[in-house]
Amino acid sequence: MQGWQRDSILAAASFLREQYGNPPSNPRAKVVYDGLLEVLDPSRRAVRLQKEKSDAARSAALTAEAERRAAERRRNDRRRANSGPPSGTADRRKGERRAGADRRTKR
């Protein structure tokens, strides 16, 4: 990058700092300010992108873990509760369970 380009970018960044504070409080001005600084220092952009990816991965992992915990909690609660036999039907004894005759073939 040539000297005049670098000077122009620094002047624009300085102007944004003067208008909106350091760092700029306006979200749009902050994006522009960060973009100007990333042009001057490309490694700064790489660091920002890496941080964004790690934050996204961390939040996705936490979300998956929370969903898994919720599913396990529901499963455990269901097993702990003893709701008994279904209502509306009388209890049947073992011999009364078959409705008809034995359908198996006897040899």
C-alpha positions as CSV (number, residue, x, y, z in Angstrom):
1,M,0.0,0.0,0.0
2,Q,1.3,3.4,-0.9
3,G,1.8,6.1,1.7
4,W,-1.0,8.4,0.4
5,Q,-3.5,5.5,0.6
6,R,-2.4,4.7,4.2
7,D,-2.7,8.4,5.2
8,S,-6.1,8.7,3.7
9,I,-7.4,5.6,5.5
10,L,-5.9,6.9,8.8
11,A,-7.5,10.3,8.2
12,A,-10.9,8.7,7.6
13,A,-10.6,6.5,10.8
14,S,-9.6,9.6,12.8
15,F,-12.6,11.5,11.5
16,L,-14.9,8.7,12.6
17,R,-13.3,8.7,16.0
18,E,-13.8,12.4,16.4
19,Q,-17.5,12.3,15.3
20,Y,-18.6,9.1,17.1
21,G,-16.1,8.6,19.9
22,N,-13.3,6.1,20.4
23,P,-14.5,3.4,19.6
24,P,-17.5,4.7,17.7
25,S,-20.8,4.3,19.6
26,N,-22.9,4.2,16.5
27,P,-23.0,0.6,15.2
28,R,-22.8,1.6,11.5
29,A,-19.8,3.9,12.2
30,K,-18.1,1.2,14.2
31,V,-18.4,-1.3,11.2
32,V,-16.9,1.3,8.9
33,Y,-14.2,2.2,11.4
34,D,-13.3,-1.5,11.9
35,G,-13.3,-2.0,8.1
36,L,-10.8,0.8,7.6
37,L,-8.5,-0.6,10.3
38,E,-8.7,-4.1,8.7
39,V,-7.5,-2.6,5.4
40,L,-4.5,-1.3,7.2
41,D,-3.9,-4.5,9.2
42,P,-5.3,-7.7,7.4
43,S,-4.3,-9.9,10.4
44,R,-6.9,-7.9,12.4
45,R,-9.6,-9.2,10.1
46,A,-8.4,-12.8,10.4
47,V,-8.5,-12.5,14.2
48,R,-12.1,-11.0,14.1
49,L,-13.3,-13.8,11.8
50,Q,-11.8,-16.5,13.9
51,K,-13.3,-15.0,17.1
52,E,-16.8,-14.9,15.4
53,K,-16.5,-18.5,14.3
54,S,-15.4,-19.7,17.8
55,D,-18.3,-17.7,19.4
56,A,-20.8,-19.3,17.0
57,A,-19.4,-22.8,17.6
58,R,-19.5,-22.3,21.3
59,S,-23.1,-21.1,21.3
60,A,-24.1,-24.0,19.0
61,A,-22.4,-26.5,21.4
62,L,-24.2,-24.9,24.4
63,T,-27.5,-25.1,22.6
64,A,-27.1,-28.7,21.7
65,E,-26.0,-29.6,25.2
66,A,-29.1,-27.7,26.7
67,E,-31.4,-29.6,24.3
68,R,-29.9,-32.9,25.2
69,R,-30.2,-32.1,28.9
70,A,-33.9,-31.1,28.4
71,A,-34.6,-34.4,26.6
72,E,-32.9,-36.4,29.3
73,R,-34.8,-34.6,32.0
74,R,-38.2,-35.3,30.3
75,R,-37.3,-38.9,29.9
76,N,-36.3,-39.3,33.5
77,D,-39.4,-37.5,34.8
78,R,-41.6,-39.8,32.8
79,R,-39.9,-42.9,34.3
80,R,-40.2,-41.6,37.8
81,A,-43.9,-40.9,37.6
82,N,-46.0,-44.0,38.2
83,S,-49.3,-43.4,36.4
84,G,-50.6,-46.9,36.9
85,P,-52.6,-48.9,34.4
86,P,-54.6,-47.0,31.8
87,S,-57.9,-45.8,32.9
88,G,-61.2,-47.0,31.5
89,T,-60.4,-50.7,31.3
90,A,-60.8,-53.4,33.9
91,D,-57.7,-55.3,35.0
92,R,-57.5,-58.6,33.2
93,R,-55.8,-61.7,34.5
94,K,-53.2,-63.6,32.5
95,G,-55.6,-66.3,31.3
96,E,-58.1,-63.7,30.1
97,R,-55.8,-61.9,27.8
98,R,-56.4,-64.0,24.7
99,A,-59.6,-63.1,22.9
100,G,-60.1,-66.3,20.9
101,A,-59.0,-69.9,20.6
102,D,-55.3,-70.8,20.3
103,R,-54.3,-70.3,16.6
104,R,-51.0,-72.1,16.8
105,T,-50.7,-75.4,14.9
106,K,-50.1,-78.4,17.1
107,R,-47.8,-81.1,15.8
